[in-house]
Amino acid sequence: MDVRELYERGLKLRRKLFGDAAVEKRMAALGEFGEPLQNIINAYAYGDVWQRPGLPHKMKSLAILGMTAALNRPEEFRVHMNGALTNGCTPDEIREILLLVAVYCGIPAANEAHRIAYETINARKSA
């Protein structure tokens, strides 16, 4: 598969997970300067790795929540919270991942992630 096909496949999945508006905002955030990075994200993260059949999207979402929480990347965590909910992750499953983060990676990272998760879950309920 060529890179253009990976890009298109990845962009389609990315829009499905996060919504058109969120993807457009992130892709445009750094203008022309950020375009090469967005190409890599679409083609390789979402067009290749996310498409691999070894794990369902739900499990991949839970893993990414754990990683972004552990790395204390709140903006990425927020984006992937929405994707995780879209992929069928439940609030209970997300909480369990964040409790693991607290024990293995630190309470400050898990505390921030809990706050974002709580806000995101409540916002989705209200919408």
C-alpha positions as CSV (number, residue, x, y, z in Angstrom):
1,M,0.0,0.0,0.0
2,D,1.4,3.4,-0.9
3,V,1.7,6.3,1.5
4,R,-1.3,8.2,0.0
5,E,-3.5,5.2,0.5
6,L,-2.3,4.9,4.1
7,Y,-3.0,8.7,4.6
8,E,-6.5,8.4,3.3
9,R,-7.3,5.3,5.3
10,G,-5.9,6.9,8.4
11,L,-7.7,10.2,7.9
12,K,-11.0,8.3,7.5
13,L,-10.4,6.4,10.8
14,R,-9.3,9.5,12.6
15,R,-12.5,11.4,11.6
16,K,-14.6,8.4,12.7
17,L,-12.9,8.4,16.1
18,F,-12.7,12.1,16.9
19,G,-15.1,13.8,14.5
20,D,-14.5,16.0,11.5
21,A,-14.3,19.3,13.4
22,A,-11.7,18.0,16.0
23,V,-9.6,16.5,13.3
24,E,-9.7,19.6,11.1
25,K,-8.8,21.8,14.1
26,R,-5.8,19.6,15.0
27,M,-4.6,19.3,11.4
28,A,-4.8,23.1,10.9
29,A,-3.3,24.1,14.3
30,L,0.3,24.5,13.2
31,G,-0.5,25.5,9.6
32,E,1.9,24.6,6.8
33,F,4.7,24.1,9.4
34,G,2.8,21.2,11.0
35,E,1.6,19.6,7.8
36,P,4.4,17.0,7.6
37,L,3.6,15.9,11.1
38,Q,-0.1,15.5,10.3
39,N,0.8,13.5,7.3
40,I,2.8,11.1,9.5
41,I,0.0,10.9,12.0
42,N,-2.6,10.1,9.4
43,A,-0.5,7.7,7.4
44,Y,1.4,5.8,10.0
45,A,-0.5,6.1,13.3
46,Y,-4.0,5.9,12.0
47,G,-3.5,4.4,8.5
48,D,-1.1,1.7,9.6
49,V,-0.7,1.0,13.3
50,W,-4.4,1.6,14.3
51,Q,-5.5,-0.6,11.4
52,R,-3.5,-3.6,12.5
53,P,-5.8,-6.5,13.5
54,G,-4.0,-7.7,16.6
55,L,-6.0,-5.6,19.0
56,P,-9.5,-4.1,18.7
57,H,-9.8,-0.3,18.7
58,K,-11.3,-0.4,22.2
59,M,-8.1,-1.9,23.6
60,K,-5.9,0.4,21.7
61,S,-7.8,3.3,23.1
62,L,-7.4,2.1,26.7
63,A,-3.7,1.6,26.1
64,I,-3.3,5.1,24.7
65,L,-5.3,6.6,27.6
66,G,-2.8,4.9,30.0
67,M,0.2,6.1,28.0
68,T,-1.0,9.7,27.6
69,A,-2.0,9.9,31.3
70,A,1.4,8.4,32.4
71,L,3.3,10.8,30.2
72,N,1.1,13.7,31.6
73,R,0.0,14.8,28.2
74,P,-3.5,16.3,29.1
75,E,-4.4,17.6,25.6
76,E,-3.6,14.3,24.0
77,F,-5.4,12.5,26.8
78,R,-8.5,14.7,26.2
79,V,-8.5,13.9,22.5
80,H,-8.2,10.2,23.1
81,M,-10.8,10.2,25.8
82,N,-13.3,11.1,23.1
83,G,-11.9,8.4,20.9
84,A,-12.1,5.9,23.7
85,L,-15.8,6.6,24.3
86,T,-16.5,6.5,20.6
87,N,-14.7,3.1,20.5
88,G,-17.0,1.8,23.3
89,C,-14.8,2.1,26.3
90,T,-16.9,2.5,29.4
91,P,-16.3,5.0,32.3
92,D,-15.6,2.0,34.5
93,E,-12.9,0.6,32.2
94,I,-11.3,4.1,31.8
95,R,-11.3,4.5,35.6
96,E,-9.5,1.1,36.0
97,I,-6.8,2.2,33.6
98,L,-6.3,5.4,35.5
99,L,-6.1,3.6,38.8
100,L,-3.3,1.5,37.2
101,V,-1.6,4.8,36.1
102,A,-1.8,6.1,39.7
103,V,-0.1,3.0,41.2
104,Y,2.5,2.5,38.5
105,C,3.2,6.0,37.2
106,G,2.2,8.4,39.9
107,I,-0.8,10.0,41.5
108,P,-0.3,13.5,40.0
109,A,-0.6,12.2,36.4
110,A,-3.6,10.0,37.3
111,N,-5.2,12.9,39.1
112,E,-5.1,15.2,36.1
113,A,-6.3,12.4,33.9
114,H,-9.2,11.6,36.2
115,R,-10.3,15.2,36.1
116,I,-10.2,15.3,32.3
117,A,-12.0,11.9,32.1
118,Y,-14.7,13.1,34.4
119,E,-15.2,16.3,32.4
120,T,-15.3,14.4,29.1
121,I,-17.7,11.8,30.3
122,N,-20.1,14.4,31.7
123,A,-19.8,16.5,28.5
124,R,-20.7,13.5,26.4
125,K,-23.7,12.7,28.6
126,S,-25.0,16.2,28.3
127,A,-24.6,16.3,24.5
